[in-house]
Amino acid sequence: MAGAGRSRGGGVSAPLWRPALAGAAATCAGVGLARFAFVPLFPALVGAGWVDGAGAGVLGAAALAGYLVGALAAPALATRFGSRRLLVAAMGLVVLSFALCAIPGGLWWLLPWRLLAGLAGALLMALAGPSVQQAVAPEHRGAASGIVVAGVGGGIALGAVAVPLLLAGGPGLAWAGLAGLSLILWGFAAPRFPPALLPAAPRGAAVGEARLVLAYALSGAGMVAPMVYLSDLVARGLGLGVTAGSLVWLVFGVGAVAGTLLGGRAADRFGAARAFRWWLVAQCTALALCVVGWAPALVAAAALGGFAGVGASAVTLAWARAAGGGAALWARATAAYAAAQAAVAFALAALFGATGESHAPVFAAGLVLSAAALLVARR
């Protein structure tokens, strides 16, 4: 296995790429599309009268609540059914959730399917990375983490391009088109997933485990604001329209791809804990630019926010492996991240409604939480 990831010329060979690309397809569908394609849809749903602004915020929070349930359930479900089988099933649930959202039933119809989307996304995020890490050589695990989590950024970019085109036929067509894209990704990934994870050996507490979990949770809490409200800030807050909001979200996705790929490499080269702190500095800068709320600053904020906010997951996945916790620690970190994001998302939805749909307080709260994450990570 130690040499399985290298070709004769010293480069990375198919034993890395086959499982890593399957993992990337899983996170692309389960997080990049199922969760984050909602961001450019947010103002369109409000404009079409499917929900109001506060209701759209609740739908964003519902996906995060489902993500929490999935993150908590992932270890037990993987033990019961096997990680490979569960990955395949979760991608099917993503397709189903999108298809059901294409029916214009209002907030209470959409709510359970957004919960389902979040649940499926958490299963894919919690299991894809550790499964791929186990399947590749140790020296490639950081790179593998970056490739798997880069699927999130790829999904963000794909959704940012596809949603405005699909919205020409209304929100229903947009939801149905996202179901079709997820179906294609499902077909690609299913035969390429690595074998089921081996059972974790008993162990003591991982080095720095509590700090890792708390810092990652706070970083996720800080990213709720851009991950739900960034496109709406551009589209409705600045009055630039849905297309401009989607373009800014595309920049976020491109930044996310760069942040995840470089994050895995940085973790291998400089140490994951140090890389995580660097990524948090970039995240704080992004949130500060969002508070400014000036259009050119928001383009830079989108690039930095995607780079740091999504890239932090690749760095943390590598950090969990380096700390000695592996899949078990990553599952706990994912659950803490999900809990923090769900709680903050509902709080920000309430704040957004209470302030007359003002974006500045929402992003200011994100900045405070991101700074708190940096303080914890620096200890």
VEXVEXRO-369291 format. One record per residue (C-alpha): residue in one letter; chain; z, x, y. Coordinates in Angstrom, 1 decimal. Layout:
 resn chain     c3     c1     c2
    A     A      Z      X      Y
...
//
This chain:
 resn chain     c3     c1     c2
    M     A    0.0    0.0    0.0
    A     A    0.8    2.8    2.4
    G     A   -2.8    3.8    2.6
    A     A   -4.3    0.3    2.3
    G     A   -4.8   -0.1    6.0
    R     A   -7.0    3.1    6.5
    S     A  -10.6    3.8    5.8
    R     A  -11.9    7.2    4.8
    G     A  -12.7    8.0    8.4
    G     A   -9.1    7.3    9.5
    G     A   -9.9    4.0   11.1
    V     A   -8.5    0.6   10.4
    S     A  -10.1   -1.1    7.4
    A     A  -10.5   -4.6    6.0
    P     A   -7.1   -4.8    4.3
    L     A   -5.6   -5.1    7.8
    W     A   -8.3   -7.2    9.4
    R     A   -8.6   -9.9    6.8
    P     A   -5.0  -11.1    6.9
    A     A   -4.6  -10.2   10.6
    L     A   -7.6  -12.4   11.6
    A     A   -6.3  -15.2    9.5
    G     A   -3.0  -15.0   11.2
    A     A   -4.8  -14.9   14.6
    A     A   -6.7  -18.0   13.7
    A     A   -3.4  -19.7   12.8
    T     A   -1.7  -18.9   16.1
    C     A   -5.0  -19.7   18.0
    A     A   -5.0  -23.3   16.6
    G     A   -1.2  -23.8   16.3
    V     A   -0.1  -22.4   19.7
    G     A   -3.1  -21.4   21.8
    L     A   -4.8  -24.9   21.3
    A     A   -2.2  -27.3   20.0
    R     A    0.3  -26.3   22.6
    F     A   -1.5  -24.6   25.5
    A     A   -4.7  -26.6   25.7
    F     A   -2.4  -29.3   27.1
    V     A   -2.0  -27.3   30.3
    P     A   -5.6  -27.9   31.7
    L     A   -5.4  -31.4   30.2
    F     A   -2.2  -32.2   32.2
    P     A   -3.9  -33.0   35.6
    A     A   -6.8  -34.8   33.8
    L     A   -4.5  -37.1   31.9
    V     A   -2.7  -38.0   35.2
    G     A   -6.0  -38.5   37.0
    A     A   -7.4  -40.7   34.2
    G     A   -4.3  -42.9   34.3
    W     A   -3.2  -42.1   30.7
    V     A    0.2  -41.0   32.0
    D     A    1.8  -40.2   35.4
    G     A    2.9  -36.7   36.4
    A     A    6.4  -37.0   35.1
    G     A    5.1  -38.4   31.9
    A     A    2.7  -35.5   31.4
    G     A    5.7  -33.2   31.9
    V     A    7.6  -35.1   29.2
    L     A    4.6  -34.6   26.8
    G     A    4.7  -30.9   27.5
    A     A    8.4  -30.9   26.8
    A     A    7.9  -33.0   23.6
    A     A    5.6  -30.2   22.2
    L     A    8.4  -27.8   22.8
    A     A   11.0  -30.0   21.1
    G     A    8.7  -30.2   18.1
    Y     A    8.3  -26.5   18.2
    L     A   12.1  -26.2   18.0
    V     A   12.2  -28.4   14.9
    G     A    9.5  -26.4   13.2
    A     A   11.1  -23.1   14.0
    L     A   14.4  -24.2   12.5
    A     A   12.8  -25.7    9.4
    A     A   10.3  -22.9    8.8
    P     A   12.5  -20.6    6.6
    A     A   13.7  -23.4    4.3
    L     A   10.2  -24.9    4.0
    A     A    8.7  -21.5    3.2
    T     A   11.2  -21.0    0.5
    R     A   10.5  -24.4   -0.9
    F     A    6.7  -24.5   -0.7
    G     A    5.7  -20.9   -0.2
    S     A    4.6  -19.4    3.1
    R     A    0.9  -19.4    2.3
    R     A    0.8  -23.0    1.3
    L     A    2.8  -24.0    4.3
    L     A    0.4  -22.1    6.7
    V     A   -2.5  -24.0    5.3
    A     A   -0.7  -27.4    5.6
    A     A    0.5  -26.7    9.1
    M     A   -3.1  -26.0   10.3
    G     A   -4.1  -29.4    8.9
    L     A   -1.3  -31.0   10.9
    V     A   -2.7  -29.5   14.0
    V     A   -6.0  -31.1   13.4
    L     A   -4.3  -34.5   12.7
    S     A   -2.2  -34.3   15.9
    F     A   -5.3  -33.7   18.0
    A     A   -7.3  -36.5   16.4
    L     A   -4.5  -39.1   16.9
    C     A   -4.1  -38.0   20.6
    A     A   -7.7  -39.1   21.1
    I     A   -6.5  -42.7   21.1
    P     A   -5.5  -43.8   24.6
    G     A   -2.2  -45.4   23.8
    G     A   -0.1  -44.2   26.7
    L     A    3.0  -42.1   26.8
    W     A    4.8  -43.6   23.8
    W     A    1.7  -43.3   21.6
    L     A    1.1  -39.7   22.6
    L     A    4.7  -38.6   22.3
    P     A    5.1  -38.3   18.5
    W     A    1.7  -36.6   18.1
    R     A    2.7  -34.0   20.7
    L     A    6.0  -33.5   18.8
    L     A    3.9  -33.0   15.6
    A     A    1.7  -30.5   17.3
    G     A    4.7  -28.5   18.4
    L     A    6.2  -28.6   14.9
    A     A    3.1  -27.4   13.3
    G     A    2.6  -24.6   15.9
    A     A    6.1  -23.3   15.2
    L     A    5.5  -23.1   11.5
    L     A    2.4  -21.1   12.1
    M     A    4.0  -18.8   14.7
    A     A    7.1  -18.2   12.5
    L     A    5.3  -17.4    9.3
    A     A    1.9  -15.9   10.2
    G     A    3.2  -12.7   11.7
    P     A    5.7  -11.7    9.0
    S     A    3.3  -12.7    6.3
    V     A    0.6  -10.4    7.8
    Q     A    3.1   -7.6    8.4
    Q     A    4.1   -7.6    4.8
    A     A    0.5   -7.4    3.7
    V     A   -0.5   -4.3    5.7
    A     A    0.6   -0.7    5.7
    P     A    3.8    0.1    7.7
    E     A    2.0    2.3   10.3
    H     A   -0.2   -0.7   11.2
    R     A    2.5   -3.4   11.6
    G     A    2.7   -3.1   15.3
    A     A   -1.1   -3.4   15.6
    A     A   -1.0   -6.3   13.2
    S     A    1.6   -8.1   15.3
    G     A   -0.6   -7.7   18.3
    I     A   -3.7   -9.1   16.5
    V     A   -1.8  -12.1   15.1
    V     A   -0.2  -13.1   18.4
    A     A   -3.5  -12.3   20.3
    G     A   -4.7  -15.6   18.6
    V     A   -2.4  -17.4   21.1
    G     A   -4.3  -15.8   24.0
    G     A   -7.6  -16.5   22.4
    G     A   -6.7  -20.1   22.0
    I     A   -5.6  -20.4   25.6
    A     A   -8.9  -18.9   26.7
    L     A  -10.9  -21.1   24.3
    G     A   -9.1  -24.2   25.5
    A     A   -9.6  -23.3   29.2
    V     A  -13.3  -23.1   28.6
    A     A  -13.7  -26.1   26.3
    V     A  -11.4  -28.6   28.0
    P     A  -13.4  -28.9   31.3
    L     A  -16.6  -29.3   29.3
    L     A  -15.1  -31.9   27.0
    L     A  -13.5  -33.8   29.9
    A     A  -17.0  -34.8   31.0
    G     A  -16.6  -37.5   28.3
    G     A  -13.0  -38.3   29.3
    P     A   -9.6  -37.3   27.8
    G     A  -10.4  -38.9   24.5
    L     A  -13.4  -36.7   23.9
    A     A  -11.4  -33.7   25.0
    W     A   -8.7  -34.4   22.4
    A     A  -11.3  -35.0   19.7
    G     A  -13.2  -31.8   20.6
    L     A   -9.9  -29.8   20.2
    A     A   -9.5  -31.4   16.8
    G     A  -12.9  -30.1   15.8
    L     A  -12.2  -26.6   17.1
    S     A   -9.0  -26.5   15.1
    L     A  -10.8  -27.8   12.0
    I     A  -13.2  -24.8   12.2
    L     A  -10.2  -22.4   12.6
    W     A   -8.5  -24.0    9.6
    G     A  -11.6  -23.5    7.4
    F     A  -11.8  -19.8    8.4
    A     A   -8.1  -19.0    7.9
    A     A   -7.2  -20.9    4.8
    P     A   -8.9  -18.6    2.2
    R     A   -7.8  -15.5    4.0
    F     A   -4.0  -16.0    4.3
    P     A   -2.0  -13.3    2.5
    P     A    0.2  -14.1   -0.5
    A     A    3.6  -15.8    0.1
    L     A    6.3  -13.7    1.7
    L     A    8.7  -12.0   -0.7
    P     A   12.3  -13.2   -0.6
    A     A   14.3  -11.3    1.9
    A     A   16.9   -8.9    0.5
    P     A   20.5   -9.5    1.5
    R     A   21.4   -7.3    4.5
    G     A   24.0   -6.8    7.3
    A     A   23.4   -7.6   10.9
    A     A   20.3   -6.1   12.4
    V     A   20.6   -3.4   15.1
    G     A   20.8   -5.1   18.5
    E     A   20.1   -8.5   16.9
    A     A   22.1  -10.7   19.4
    R     A   20.5   -8.9   22.4
    L     A   17.0   -9.3   20.9
    V     A   17.5  -13.0   20.3
    L     A   19.1  -13.8   23.6
    A     A   16.6  -11.8   25.6
    Y     A   13.6  -13.3   23.9
    A     A   15.0  -16.8   24.3
    L     A   15.6  -16.3   28.1
    S     A   12.1  -14.8   28.4
    G     A   10.7  -18.0   26.8
    A     A   12.8  -20.2   29.1
    G     A   11.4  -18.4   32.1
    M     A    7.8  -19.0   30.9
    V     A    8.1  -22.8   30.6
    A     A    7.0  -23.3   34.3
    P     A    3.6  -21.5   34.1
    M     A    3.1  -22.6   30.5
    V     A    3.3  -26.3   31.5
    Y     A    2.7  -26.5   35.3
    L     A    0.3  -23.6   36.3
    S     A   -2.9  -25.5   36.0
    D     A   -1.4  -28.6   37.7
    L     A   -0.2  -26.4   40.6
    V     A   -3.7  -25.2   41.2
    A     A   -5.5  -28.6   40.5
    R     A   -3.2  -31.1   42.2
    G     A   -0.6  -28.9   44.1
    L     A   -3.3  -26.9   46.0
    G     A   -5.9  -29.7   45.7
    L     A   -8.5  -27.5   44.1
    G     A   -9.3  -29.7   41.2
    V     A   -9.2  -29.7   37.4
    T     A  -12.0  -27.1   37.0
    A     A  -10.2  -24.6   39.2
    G     A   -7.0  -25.2   37.3
    S     A   -8.8  -24.6   34.0
    L     A  -10.3  -21.3   35.4
    V     A   -6.9  -20.0   36.4
    W     A   -5.7  -21.0   32.9
    L     A   -8.6  -19.0   31.4
    V     A   -7.4  -16.0   33.4
    F     A   -3.9  -16.6   31.8
    G     A   -5.5  -16.6   28.3
    V     A   -7.5  -13.4   28.9
    G     A   -4.2  -11.8   30.1
    A     A   -2.5  -13.0   27.0
    V     A   -5.0  -11.4   24.7
    A     A   -4.6   -8.1   26.5
    G     A   -0.8   -8.4   26.6
    T     A   -0.5   -9.0   22.9
    L     A   -2.9   -6.4   21.7
    L     A   -1.5   -3.7   24.0
    G     A    2.1   -5.0   23.2
    G     A    1.7   -4.2   19.6
    R     A    0.3   -0.7   20.3
    A     A    3.0    0.0   22.9
    A     A    5.7   -1.1   20.4
    D     A    4.3    1.4   17.8
    R     A    4.1    4.2   20.3
    F     A    7.0    3.8   22.7
    G     A    9.5    1.6   20.8
    A     A    9.5   -2.2   20.9
    A     A   12.8   -2.5   22.9
    R     A   11.4   -0.4   25.7
    A     A    8.1   -2.1   25.7
    F     A    9.8   -5.5   25.9
    R     A   11.6   -4.5   29.1
    W     A    8.2   -3.4   30.6
    W     A    6.7   -6.7   29.7
    L     A    9.6   -8.6   31.4
    V     A    9.1   -6.7   34.6
    A     A    5.5   -8.0   34.6
    Q     A    6.7  -11.5   33.8
    C     A    9.2  -11.5   36.8
    T     A    6.3  -10.4   39.0
    A     A    4.1  -13.2   37.8
    L     A    6.8  -15.9   38.5
    A     A    7.5  -14.5   41.9
    L     A    3.8  -14.8   42.7
    C     A    3.8  -18.4   41.5
    V     A    6.7  -19.2   43.9
    V     A    4.5  -17.9   46.7
    G     A    1.9  -20.5   45.7
    W     A   -1.0  -18.9   47.5
    A     A   -4.3  -19.3   45.6
    P     A   -5.3  -15.6   45.3
    A     A   -1.7  -14.8   44.3
    L     A   -1.9  -17.4   41.5
    V     A   -4.9  -15.6   40.0
    A     A   -2.9  -12.5   39.7
    A     A    0.1  -14.5   38.5
    A     A   -2.0  -16.0   35.8
    A     A   -3.2  -12.7   34.5
    L     A    0.3  -11.1   34.6
    G     A    1.9  -14.3   33.2
    G     A   -0.4  -14.4   30.2
    F     A   -0.1  -10.6   29.7
    A     A    3.7  -10.6   29.7
    G     A    4.7  -14.1   28.7
    V     A    2.6  -14.3   25.6
    G     A    2.5  -10.5   25.0
    A     A    6.3  -10.5   24.7
    S     A    6.0  -12.4   21.4
    A     A    3.9   -9.6   19.9
    V     A    6.5   -7.0   21.2
    T     A    9.4   -9.0   19.8
    L     A    7.8   -9.5   16.4
    A     A    7.5   -5.7   16.2
    W     A   11.0   -5.3   17.6
    A     A   12.4   -7.6   14.9
    R     A   10.8   -5.5   12.2
    A     A   11.9   -2.2   13.7
    A     A   15.5   -3.5   14.1
    G     A   15.7   -4.1   10.4
    G     A   15.7   -7.9   10.5
    G     A   12.1   -8.6    9.5
    A     A   11.1  -12.1    8.9
    A     A   14.6  -13.5    9.0
    L     A   15.3  -12.1   12.4
    W     A   11.9  -13.2   13.7
    A     A   12.6  -16.7   12.5
    R     A   15.9  -16.8   14.3
    A     A   14.4  -15.4   17.4
    T     A   11.6  -18.0   17.3
    A     A   14.1  -20.8   16.9
    A     A   16.2  -19.5   19.8
    Y     A   13.0  -19.2   21.9
    A     A   12.0  -22.8   21.0
    A     A   15.5  -24.2   21.8
    A     A   15.5  -22.5   25.2
    Q     A   12.0  -23.7   26.0
    A     A   12.6  -27.2   24.9
    A     A   15.9  -27.6   26.9
    V     A   14.3  -26.0   30.0
    A     A   11.1  -28.1   29.7
    F     A   13.0  -31.4   29.8
    A     A   15.1  -30.1   32.7
    L     A   12.0  -29.0   34.6
    A     A   10.3  -32.4   33.9
    A     A   13.3  -34.1   35.5
    L     A   13.3  -31.6   38.4
    F     A    9.6  -32.1   38.9
    G     A   10.0  -35.8   39.2
    A     A   13.2  -35.7   41.3
    T     A   11.5  -33.4   43.9
    G     A    8.5  -35.6   44.3
    E     A    6.4  -33.4   42.0
    S     A    7.0  -30.2   44.0
    H     A    6.0  -27.1   42.1
    A     A    8.0  -24.5   44.0
    P     A   11.5  -25.3   42.6
    V     A   10.1  -25.4   39.0
    F     A    8.7  -21.8   39.4
    A     A   11.8  -20.6   41.2
    A     A   13.8  -21.7   38.2
    G     A   11.4  -19.7   35.9
    L     A   11.9  -16.6   38.0
    V     A   15.7  -16.8   37.7
    L     A   15.5  -17.2   34.0
    S     A   13.0  -14.3   33.6
    A     A   15.3  -12.0   35.7
    A     A   18.2  -13.0   33.4
    A     A   16.1  -12.0   30.4
    L     A   15.5   -8.6   32.0
    L     A   19.2   -8.1   32.6
    V     A   20.0   -8.8   29.0
    A     A   17.2   -6.6   27.7
    R     A   18.4   -3.7   29.9
    R     A   21.9   -3.6   28.4
//
